[in-house]
């Protein structure tokens, strides 16, 4: 063990539910703080799928050395910890698992990146994958190579939905699931952190913490983060061949869930724009704009009926517009609260 791994091991305590800070719950025996690539995985109440996620990382076809940082965000049950400990102890890859007792999407992601930056001071590429996703075998190699060859500050890749119900596979074209871009190349911005690579200098140029805690239970902290990166003049690249698949349970293909997703996207859009509106006048104009989107969304919905022939897809622009308008008057969903999450 290196010196840093000894120090980390000393912080492991049985009281993983303490409230003051992250606690290291598991660490690989062959720990090396000089590794230059780190994959971050926030996890909450999906231990069975986390096993699939970690197995896909263990199967990566690359000669590059990489480590993994897993963040357990359920300090009460800690169901992810035994799975993480099994993979780390089995030598599948070096890394560690920490428990972030403060519940919420942004808390977990910030803990993952902060742990990676502090524990691996030589790391230049920080990737992220969610605990309900599976990486293809060349994912890591293609993401890192894209960053190296293009000089991009941030790289994004597609997350394709894996929907078991054949009758619902048409939902793969739904905006809630469809990737932002179809081809590789420079892009103005990326939107989700479920398949991304962020180079180390990015974190030193943005506010601390990187992901704004105002989005902790709403979601959208990643979109806000990437928009701020764009505003700071950073370069984005899309790697269409660095594919990840997302397991989509039946509950996430229901009309109710898709409508809630649209409302959430609308609320996120409103909050990102309101952050940029510095004056009372600009905020008043923004609110007027959000309400003006309601009739425009009807036109967009009509166009989608013609092109997609699915009412549930056509409803999406309407729910997004309604979500923005509701957020403007203080009404919004909070799907990342523990009480709202179905295991």
Buried (B, 14 or more C-beta within 10 A) or exposed (E): BEEBBEEBBEEBEEEBBEEEEBBBBBBBEEBBBEBBBBBBBBBBBBBEBBBBBBEBBEEBEBEEEBBBBBBBBBBEEBBBBEBBBEBBEEEBBBBBBBBBBBBBBBBBBBBBBBBBBEBBEEBBBBBBBBBBBBBBEBBBBBBBBBBEEBEBBBBBBBBBBBBEEEEBEBBEBBBBBBBBBEEBEEBEBBBBBBBBBBBBEBBEEBEEBBBBBEBBBBBBBBBBBBBBBBEEEBBBBBBBBBBBBBBBEEEBBEEEBBBBBBBBBBBBBBBBBBEEBEEEEEBEEBBEEBEEBEEEBEEBBEEBBEEBEBEBBBBBBBBBBBBBBBBBEEEBBBBBBEEEEEE
